[in-house]
Amino acid sequence: MVNVGSHGKTPDDQGTAFFASIVKGIEPQDQIEAMLASQMAAVHMATMTFARRLAHCETIPQQDSAERAFNKLTRTFAAQVEALKKYRTGGQQHVTVKHVTVNEGGQAIVGNVSHGGQGDGKK
């Protein structure tokens, strides 16, 4: 963690603290989530490094190299976010599809409908 949060070969307290804050902000619930959060923090920091490099390229080969790395890192981060979401939800997705036909002159209500407390329901 110290090496990832550092710039250059010497430990950087500010970078390490930022790295730790990213992991803490993800609020890992177990060791798997902690490892994924650490990977996400590392990828994010590398992404920002390549974003800076891309903004200051002087040659086309430098720009191409930085762009490729930046692109791969951003896609990796997005995949990690999805992996964390899937891990936390057990991979379950809920989709509700309903079909309603309303004929001419009819009325329909769109949204959640619950029966109110008016009346006793007897006629």
MODELLER restraints for C-alpha pairs under 7 A, 6 or more apart:
rsr = mdl.restraints
at = mdl.atoms
rsr.add(forms.Gaussian(group=physical.xy_distance, feature=features.Distance(at['CA:1:A'], at['CA:16:A']), mean=6.84, stdev=0.5))
rsr.add(forms.Gaussian(group=physical.xy_distance, feature=features.Distance(at['CA:2:A'], at['CA:11:A']), mean=6.22, stdev=0.5))
rsr.add(forms.Gaussian(group=physical.xy_distance, feature=features.Distance(at['CA:2:A'], at['CA:16:A']), mean=5.41, stdev=0.5))
rsr.add(forms.Gaussian(group=physical.xy_distance, feature=features.Distance(at['CA:3:A'], at['CA:11:A']), mean=6.42, stdev=0.5))
rsr.add(forms.Gaussian(group=physical.xy_distance, feature=features.Distance(at['CA:4:A'], at['CA:42:A']), mean=6.24, stdev=0.5))
rsr.add(forms.Gaussian(group=physical.xy_distance, feature=features.Distance(at['CA:5:A'], at['CA:12:A']), mean=6.69, stdev=0.5))
rsr.add(forms.Gaussian(group=physical.xy_distance, feature=features.Distance(at['CA:5:A'], at['CA:15:A']), mean=4.40, stdev=0.5))
rsr.add(forms.Gaussian(group=physical.xy_distance, feature=features.Distance(at['CA:5:A'], at['CA:16:A']), mean=4.16, stdev=0.5))
rsr.add(forms.Gaussian(group=physical.xy_distance, feature=features.Distance(at['CA:5:A'], at['CA:19:A']), mean=5.56, stdev=0.5))
rsr.add(forms.Gaussian(group=physical.xy_distance, feature=features.Distance(at['CA:6:A'], at['CA:12:A']), mean=4.53, stdev=0.5))
rsr.add(forms.Gaussian(group=physical.xy_distance, feature=features.Distance(at['CA:6:A'], at['CA:15:A']), mean=5.35, stdev=0.5))
rsr.add(forms.Gaussian(group=physical.xy_distance, feature=features.Distance(at['CA:6:A'], at['CA:16:A']), mean=6.24, stdev=0.5))
rsr.add(forms.Gaussian(group=physical.xy_distance, feature=features.Distance(at['CA:19:A'], at['CA:41:A']), mean=5.99, stdev=0.5))
rsr.add(forms.Gaussian(group=physical.xy_distance, feature=features.Distance(at['CA:22:A'], at['CA:41:A']), mean=5.88, stdev=0.5))
rsr.add(forms.Gaussian(group=physical.xy_distance, feature=features.Distance(at['CA:23:A'], at['CA:37:A']), mean=5.20, stdev=0.5))
rsr.add(forms.Gaussian(group=physical.xy_distance, feature=features.Distance(at['CA:23:A'], at['CA:38:A']), mean=5.84, stdev=0.5))
rsr.add(forms.Gaussian(group=physical.xy_distance, feature=features.Distance(at['CA:23:A'], at['CA:41:A']), mean=6.41, stdev=0.5))
rsr.add(forms.Gaussian(group=physical.xy_distance, feature=features.Distance(at['CA:26:A'], at['CA:37:A']), mean=6.44, stdev=0.5))
rsr.add(forms.Gaussian(group=physical.xy_distance, feature=features.Distance(at['CA:28:A'], at['CA:34:A']), mean=5.03, stdev=0.5))
rsr.add(forms.Gaussian(group=physical.xy_distance, feature=features.Distance(at['CA:28:A'], at['CA:37:A']), mean=6.89, stdev=0.5))
rsr.add(forms.Gaussian(group=physical.xy_distance, feature=features.Distance(at['CA:40:A'], at['CA:77:A']), mean=6.20, stdev=0.5))
rsr.add(forms.Gaussian(group=physical.xy_distance, feature=features.Distance(at['CA:40:A'], at['CA:80:A']), mean=6.52, stdev=0.5))
rsr.add(forms.Gaussian(group=physical.xy_distance, feature=features.Distance(at['CA:43:A'], at['CA:73:A']), mean=6.27, stdev=0.5))
rsr.add(forms.Gaussian(group=physical.xy_distance, feature=features.Distance(at['CA:43:A'], at['CA:77:A']), mean=6.36, stdev=0.5))
rsr.add(forms.Gaussian(group=physical.xy_distance, feature=features.Distance(at['CA:44:A'], at['CA:77:A']), mean=6.87, stdev=0.5))
rsr.add(forms.Gaussian(group=physical.xy_distance, feature=features.Distance(at['CA:47:A'], at['CA:70:A']), mean=5.69, stdev=0.5))
rsr.add(forms.Gaussian(group=physical.xy_distance, feature=features.Distance(at['CA:47:A'], at['CA:73:A']), mean=5.66, stdev=0.5))
rsr.add(forms.Gaussian(group=physical.xy_distance, feature=features.Distance(at['CA:47:A'], at['CA:74:A']), mean=6.56, stdev=0.5))
rsr.add(forms.Gaussian(group=physical.xy_distance, feature=features.Distance(at['CA:50:A'], at['CA:66:A']), mean=5.76, stdev=0.5))
rsr.add(forms.Gaussian(group=physical.xy_distance, feature=features.Distance(at['CA:50:A'], at['CA:69:A']), mean=6.88, stdev=0.5))
rsr.add(forms.Gaussian(group=physical.xy_distance, feature=features.Distance(at['CA:50:A'], at['CA:70:A']), mean=5.52, stdev=0.5))
rsr.add(forms.Gaussian(group=physical.xy_distance, feature=features.Distance(at['CA:51:A'], at['CA:70:A']), mean=6.45, stdev=0.5))
rsr.add(forms.Gaussian(group=physical.xy_distance, feature=features.Distance(at['CA:53:A'], at['CA:66:A']), mean=6.36, stdev=0.5))
rsr.add(forms.Gaussian(group=physical.xy_distance, feature=features.Distance(at['CA:54:A'], at['CA:63:A']), mean=5.82, stdev=0.5))
rsr.add(forms.Gaussian(group=physical.xy_distance, feature=features.Distance(at['CA:54:A'], at['CA:66:A']), mean=5.33, stdev=0.5))
rsr.add(forms.Gaussian(group=physical.xy_distance, feature=features.Distance(at['CA:54:A'], at['CA:67:A']), mean=6.35, stdev=0.5))
rsr.add(forms.Gaussian(group=physical.xy_distance, feature=features.Distance(at['CA:57:A'], at['CA:63:A']), mean=5.42, stdev=0.5))
rsr.add(forms.Gaussian(group=physical.xy_distance, feature=features.Distance(at['CA:102:A'], at['CA:108:A']), mean=6.63, stdev=0.5))
